[in-house]
Amino acid sequence: MKSAQTINIVKYNGDIVPFDDRKLINSLRRAKANEDDIQNIVSEIQQQVAEGMTTKKIYQMAFKMLKSKSSVSASKYKLKKALMELGPSGFPFERFVGKVLEHEGFETEVGIIVQGNCVQHEVDVIAQKGNKQYMIECKYHTSHGRFCNVKVPLYIHSRFLDVEISWKNINGHENKVYKGGLYTNTRFTSDAIQYGECVGLLMTSWDYPINNGLKDRIDKLGLHPLTALTNLTKAEKTKLLDSGIVLCRELHDNPHLLEGIGIHKNRLKKILEDSEELCKSS
């Protein structure tokens, strides 16, 4: 067996780091993979990993092996990639963020034109609960190496300030609490987080805030995107996204949606079974 500690691999952002099988084990455990399967997959990858191999390639190897053992675990394992498949326009990601907030008790509107104090703004998500009213902007990326830098929260905060002035002038809104927010499916730079926290933006990324990022909230609420399903084709996923469907939960609750895009009954049962498992909150 090769010594994994001596093999350097290339991350999505180009950084070169030592291969660490503990990270692979942890990611497979987060996907609720069987422990025996985890050990078999890790052992196989340890045999195949080579100097200069990319983390993308290692992920593909692990995903292929896991999919052959458990389609549901494979769906959980590909969650980050599934969020990147909510495209290419980014609008399905906005709808997805709206659904997450709805399941957390907010009333939401997606893709709304709002009059600010100076100009109009197209707001990705407006979320309201009690006396709270949030203006949420969504920054969607299609690759792991793209981070949100400080320019993004700077821009979004300036837009929020213009909208906030207008909102505060609405009769009956004297006791409302307004906040701006930024959601991304990748990560923030440290400067972006520092600025966002300083001005009071609600900052949410793949793994931020710690223990309450998108990946944690998706698991807690059972809100996996339909793009996580391994037994739907890319074309079938696109049809569902184009019709405004973004969650596995929506498929589970409305089987006719699958029939409507031509899914045969012998496939439909398995898709619904996987959807049901993914809908279970942790």
C-alpha positions as CSV (number, residue, x, y, z in Angstrom):
1,M,0.0,0.0,0.0
2,K,1.3,3.5,-0.9
3,S,2.0,5.9,1.9
4,A,-0.7,8.5,1.4
5,Q,1.2,11.0,3.6
6,T,3.9,11.4,1.0
7,I,1.7,11.9,-2.1
8,N,0.8,15.5,-3.1
9,I,-2.5,16.2,-4.8
10,V,-3.9,19.3,-6.5
11,K,-7.0,21.1,-5.1
12,Y,-9.6,22.8,-7.2
13,N,-8.0,26.2,-6.6
14,G,-4.6,24.9,-7.7
15,D,-3.1,24.5,-4.2
16,I,-0.8,21.5,-3.7
17,V,-1.4,19.6,-0.5
18,P,-0.6,16.1,0.9
19,F,-3.3,13.5,0.3
20,D,-5.1,13.0,3.6
21,D,-7.4,9.9,3.7
22,R,-9.0,11.2,6.9
23,K,-10.7,13.9,4.8
24,L,-12.0,11.3,2.4
25,I,-13.3,9.1,5.3
26,N,-15.0,12.1,6.9
27,S,-16.7,13.1,3.7
28,L,-18.0,9.5,3.2
29,R,-19.3,9.4,6.7
30,R,-21.1,12.7,6.2
31,A,-22.8,10.9,3.3
32,K,-24.0,8.2,5.7
33,A,-22.0,5.5,3.9
34,N,-21.7,2.1,5.4
35,E,-18.4,1.7,7.4
36,D,-17.4,-1.4,5.5
37,D,-18.0,0.4,2.2
38,I,-16.0,3.4,3.5
39,Q,-13.0,1.2,4.3
40,N,-13.2,-0.6,1.0
41,I,-13.4,2.7,-1.0
42,V,-10.6,4.4,0.9
43,S,-8.3,1.3,0.6
44,E,-9.0,1.2,-3.2
45,I,-8.2,4.9,-3.6
46,Q,-5.1,4.6,-1.5
47,Q,-3.9,2.1,-4.1
48,Q,-4.7,4.3,-7.0
49,V,-3.8,7.8,-5.8
50,A,-0.7,9.2,-7.5
51,E,1.5,12.3,-7.3
52,G,-0.2,15.3,-8.8
53,M,-3.6,13.7,-9.0
54,T,-6.4,16.3,-8.6
55,T,-9.0,16.3,-5.8
56,K,-11.6,16.3,-8.6
57,K,-10.3,13.0,-9.9
58,I,-10.3,11.5,-6.4
59,Y,-13.8,12.6,-5.9
60,Q,-14.9,11.0,-9.2
61,M,-13.3,7.7,-8.2
62,A,-14.9,7.7,-4.7
63,F,-18.3,8.8,-6.1
64,K,-18.3,6.0,-8.7
65,M,-17.5,3.4,-6.1
66,L,-20.0,4.7,-3.7
67,K,-22.8,4.9,-6.3
68,S,-22.3,1.2,-7.0
69,K,-23.0,0.5,-3.3
70,S,-25.6,3.0,-2.3
71,S,-27.4,5.5,-4.6
72,V,-28.7,7.5,-1.6
73,S,-25.2,7.8,0.0
74,A,-23.9,8.8,-3.4
75,S,-26.5,11.5,-3.7
76,K,-25.5,12.9,-0.3
77,Y,-21.8,12.7,-1.2
78,K,-22.3,14.8,-4.3
79,L,-24.2,17.6,-2.5
80,K,-21.7,20.3,-3.3
81,K,-21.6,19.3,-7.0
82,A,-25.4,19.1,-7.0
83,L,-25.7,22.7,-5.9
84,M,-23.4,23.7,-8.8
85,E,-25.8,21.9,-11.2
86,L,-28.6,24.3,-10.2
87,G,-27.8,26.3,-13.3
88,P,-26.6,27.6,-15.7
89,S,-28.6,30.8,-15.1
90,G,-28.4,30.7,-11.3
91,F,-32.2,31.3,-11.0
92,P,-32.8,27.7,-9.7
93,F,-30.2,28.4,-6.9
94,E,-32.2,31.5,-6.0
95,R,-35.4,29.4,-5.8
96,F,-33.5,26.8,-3.8
97,V,-32.4,29.5,-1.2
98,G,-36.0,30.6,-1.1
99,K,-37.2,27.1,-0.3
100,V,-34.6,26.7,2.5
101,L,-35.8,29.9,4.1
102,E,-39.4,28.8,3.7
103,H,-38.7,25.6,5.6
104,E,-37.1,27.8,8.3
105,G,-40.4,29.6,8.8
106,F,-40.1,32.6,6.4
107,E,-42.5,33.8,3.7
108,T,-40.4,34.3,0.6
109,E,-40.6,36.0,-2.8
110,V,-38.0,35.2,-5.5
111,G,-36.8,37.5,-8.3
112,I,-38.6,40.7,-7.2
113,I,-38.1,44.3,-8.5
114,V,-37.9,46.6,-5.5
115,Q,-37.8,50.4,-5.5
116,G,-34.9,51.8,-3.5
117,N,-34.5,55.4,-2.4
118,C,-32.4,56.2,-5.5
119,V,-33.0,53.4,-8.1
120,Q,-34.8,50.1,-8.7
121,H,-33.2,46.9,-7.7
122,E,-33.9,43.3,-8.8
123,V,-33.7,41.3,-5.5
124,D,-33.1,37.6,-5.6
125,V,-35.0,36.7,-2.4
126,I,-37.1,38.7,0.0
127,A,-37.8,36.8,3.2
128,Q,-40.2,37.8,6.0
129,K,-40.9,36.4,9.4
130,G,-42.6,38.3,12.2
131,N,-41.0,41.7,12.3
132,K,-37.9,40.6,10.3
133,Q,-37.6,41.4,6.6
134,Y,-34.5,40.4,4.7
135,M,-33.1,41.3,1.3
136,I,-31.1,38.3,0.2
137,E,-28.7,38.2,-2.8
138,C,-27.5,34.9,-4.2
139,K,-24.1,34.4,-5.8
140,Y,-24.0,31.3,-7.8
141,H,-20.8,29.6,-9.1
142,T,-20.4,26.6,-11.4
143,S,-16.9,25.6,-10.1
144,H,-15.4,24.8,-6.7
145,G,-12.5,27.2,-7.1
146,R,-14.6,30.3,-7.4
147,F,-14.9,32.2,-4.1
148,C,-16.9,35.3,-3.2
149,N,-14.4,38.1,-2.5
150,V,-14.9,41.3,-0.6
151,K,-16.3,43.1,-3.6
152,V,-19.5,41.1,-3.5
153,P,-20.7,42.0,0.0
154,L,-19.5,45.6,-0.6
155,Y,-21.8,45.8,-3.6
156,I,-24.7,44.0,-2.0
157,H,-24.5,46.1,1.2
158,S,-24.7,49.3,-0.8
159,R,-27.8,48.0,-2.6
160,F,-29.4,47.0,0.7
161,L,-28.8,50.5,2.2
162,D,-30.7,52.0,-0.7
163,V,-33.6,49.6,-0.4
164,E,-33.6,49.9,3.4
165,I,-34.3,53.7,3.2
166,S,-37.3,53.0,1.0
167,W,-38.6,50.2,3.2
168,K,-38.4,52.4,6.4
169,N,-40.6,54.9,4.8
170,I,-43.5,52.4,4.4
171,N,-46.4,53.1,6.7
172,G,-46.6,50.5,9.5
173,H,-43.0,49.4,9.1
174,E,-41.7,51.4,12.0
175,N,-41.0,48.3,14.1
176,K,-39.5,46.2,11.3
177,V,-36.0,44.8,11.5
178,Y,-34.2,44.9,8.1
179,K,-31.1,43.1,7.1
180,G,-29.3,42.4,3.9
181,G,-27.9,38.9,3.2
182,L,-25.6,37.1,0.8
183,Y,-25.8,33.4,0.0
184,T,-23.3,31.5,-2.1
185,N,-23.0,27.9,-3.1
186,T,-19.2,28.0,-2.8
187,R,-17.1,29.9,-0.1
188,F,-16.2,33.4,1.0
189,T,-12.7,34.9,1.3
190,S,-11.7,35.9,4.8
191,D,-12.0,39.6,3.8
192,A,-15.6,39.0,2.6
193,I,-16.5,37.4,5.9
194,Q,-14.8,40.2,7.9
195,Y,-16.6,42.9,6.0
196,G,-20.0,41.1,6.0
197,E,-19.8,40.6,9.8
198,C,-18.7,44.2,10.3
199,V,-21.7,45.7,8.5
200,G,-24.2,43.1,9.7
201,L,-24.9,41.2,6.5
202,L,-26.3,37.7,6.9
203,M,-23.5,35.7,5.3
204,T,-24.2,32.1,4.2
205,S,-21.9,29.8,2.1
206,W,-21.3,26.1,1.7
207,D,-19.7,25.9,5.1
208,Y,-20.3,29.3,6.8
209,P,-21.4,30.0,9.4
210,I,-19.6,27.1,11.0
211,N,-22.2,24.3,11.7
212,N,-24.9,26.3,10.0
213,G,-23.8,26.7,6.4
214,L,-25.8,25.4,3.5
215,K,-24.5,21.8,3.8
216,D,-25.5,21.7,7.5
217,R,-29.0,23.2,6.9
218,I,-29.7,21.0,4.0
219,D,-29.0,17.9,6.1
220,K,-30.9,19.2,9.1
221,L,-34.0,20.0,7.0
222,G,-33.8,17.2,4.5
223,L,-33.8,19.7,1.6
224,H,-31.5,18.1,-1.0
225,P,-31.7,19.6,-4.5
226,L,-33.1,17.3,-7.1
227,T,-29.8,17.5,-8.9
228,A,-28.3,15.2,-6.2
229,L,-30.4,12.3,-7.5
230,T,-28.1,9.8,-9.3
231,N,-30.8,8.0,-11.1
232,L,-32.1,11.0,-13.1
233,T,-30.5,12.0,-16.3
234,K,-29.1,15.5,-16.9
235,A,-31.9,16.1,-19.4
236,E,-34.5,15.1,-16.9
237,K,-33.1,17.3,-14.2
238,T,-33.1,20.2,-16.7
239,K,-36.7,19.7,-17.5
240,L,-37.7,19.7,-13.8
241,L,-35.5,22.8,-13.1
242,D,-37.0,24.6,-16.1
243,S,-40.5,23.9,-14.6
244,G,-39.5,25.5,-11.3
245,I,-38.9,22.4,-9.3
246,V,-35.7,22.3,-7.3
247,L,-36.1,19.9,-4.3
248,C,-36.2,16.1,-4.0
249,R,-39.0,16.8,-1.5
250,E,-41.1,18.3,-4.3
251,L,-40.7,15.1,-6.3
252,H,-41.5,12.9,-3.3
253,D,-44.7,14.9,-2.6
254,N,-45.7,15.1,-6.3
255,P,-44.9,11.9,-8.2
256,H,-46.9,13.1,-11.2
257,L,-44.0,15.6,-11.8
258,L,-41.8,12.7,-12.8
259,E,-44.5,11.1,-14.9
260,G,-45.0,14.4,-16.7
261,I,-41.4,14.4,-18.1
262,G,-41.8,10.8,-19.3
263,I,-40.3,8.8,-16.4
264,H,-41.4,5.1,-16.8
265,K,-43.0,3.4,-13.8
266,N,-40.1,0.9,-13.4
267,R,-37.7,3.8,-12.8
268,L,-40.2,6.1,-11.0
269,K,-40.3,3.8,-7.9
270,K,-36.6,3.9,-7.3
271,I,-36.4,7.6,-7.8
272,L,-39.2,8.2,-5.3
273,E,-37.5,5.8,-2.8
274,D,-34.3,7.7,-3.0
275,S,-36.2,11.0,-2.8
276,E,-37.9,9.8,0.4
277,E,-34.5,8.9,2.0
278,L,-33.0,12.3,1.1
279,C,-36.1,14.1,2.6
280,K,-35.3,12.7,6.0
281,S,-33.8,15.3,8.3
282,S,-30.7,14.5,10.3
